[in-house]
Amino acid sequence: MTIVGEDNTDIKLDANGQPVPDKNGDFATVSGDECWEQDLRLEAHTEEGELFYEDEDGDEAYGFGLLDFVHAENDEFTQTEIMQRVRGKLAKRTYLDLAKTTQEVTFRDGIYYDSVSISKNDSNDEYNMELSTEEVEVESE
């Protein structure tokens, strides 16, 4: 699988995954941090094996696969498994500093939430994601 890097450019997608037009009617694009943030959001929403052209397994597969935990029992083992799954997926992106990554998994009303804070190597900028077995949100600070 090809990982979106720091210097890639891609078509800008809206919250529904649809291309965003620019003022000329062409596709708007994203690059730099906005590009990899968009890719991270898309991967977090994707289940492993969901893409017909993807044949990798485990951490190398595209998709966080959080639906695997929808009906899981709330215990320390499941919360640790969620943390390891997300951390493994983030580790593919060599431009992220995993030493600065923090996570907190909680369980409310039958839904797991994973609050993740990540930073790029050699940067103090923080990117926060709220992952859940329902939806994903990525914010920059």
N, C-alpha and C positions, 0 to 999 in steps of 0.2 A: 504494500500500500504506500502511496505517496503522502507524506505529511506536509501540510501547509506550513511554510516557513515564515520567517520574519519579513522577507522581501517579496512575497508573492502578491499577485493581484487576482481577484476573482469577481464574478458578477455579484452585485449587491442583492441580497434577498430580504424580503420583509418578514414580519413575524410569522406569516403563513407559508414561508418558503417560496414565495413567488418573486420573480425578478422585478426590481425597481427601475422604472425608466428615468433617464436623465432629462434635462430640459430640451434636448434635441430629439427625444423619442427613442434614442438608443438605450442599451442597458447601462445603468449606472454601475460603477465598479467600486470595490474596496481594496485597499492595500495597506501594508504595514501592520500595525497592531490591530486595526479594525478588521483586517482580513483573517488573521489567525483567531481573533476573538469570535468572529462569525463561524469559522470552521469548528471551533471548540463547542460553541452553542449547538451547531448542527449535529456534531458527533454525540453530544450528551443526549440529544433527543432521539438518536437512532439506536436500534437494537442490533446486536451482533448478528450477522447473516441476513439482515434486511435488504442490503444492496445486492442485487442479483450478480453483479460482477466482482464481488468481494469474496475471496476464498481463503482468507487468513483466519486463524483461530486465536483465542485468548487475547492478550494485550495487544497483539498486532492487528486484530480485526477492528474494523471501523464500527463504532457504536459503543456506548457505555453499557447498554443492556440492563438498565435499572429496573425494567419490568420484571426481571427475574426475582425481585424482592417484594413485589406487590402483596403477596399473601404470606410472606415469611413471618415467622414468629418473632416478636420483638425480644431479642436477647443480645448479650454482649458479642456472641459469635457472629450473628447476622450483621450487627453494626460494624464489627471489625472487617467482615467480608466486603461490605459496601466501601469502607475506607480503602481497603487494598485494591478493589476493582478500579476505583476512581484514580488512585495514585498510580497504578500501573498504566492506565490510559494517558495520564498526564506525562509520565516518564518518556513516552515516545517523542515528545516535543523537547528536543535537547536545548532549546533556547529558554526553557523555564527552569528556575532555580528551585529544585525540590526541597532543598534545605530550608527555604523560607515558606514552604507550603504548609498551611494549617487547615485542619478539618474538624468539624464537630457534627456528629450524626445524632439526630434526635428522632423521636417517634411520637406523632400526635394524630389522634383520630384515625388510626389505621394507615397512616402515611409516613414513610421515612423521609427525612430531610437531611441533606448534607450541605452544610455551609462551608465553602472552600475559598480560601484566600491564596492566590498565587502571585508570583513576581517573576519577571524575566531576569536572566543573568545580568549582573552589573547594572541593576536598576532598582530604585526604591519605589517605583510605581506599583500599586497593588491592584489586582483584578479580582473581583469577588464574584463567585457563582453561588447561586442557591439551587441546588439540585434536589429533585424529589422524585418519588415514584409517580408523581402527577405531571410536573412540568419543570422547565429549566430556565433560569434567568442569569445573564452574565452582565456585570457592571464594572466599569473602570473607576478608580479613585485616584 
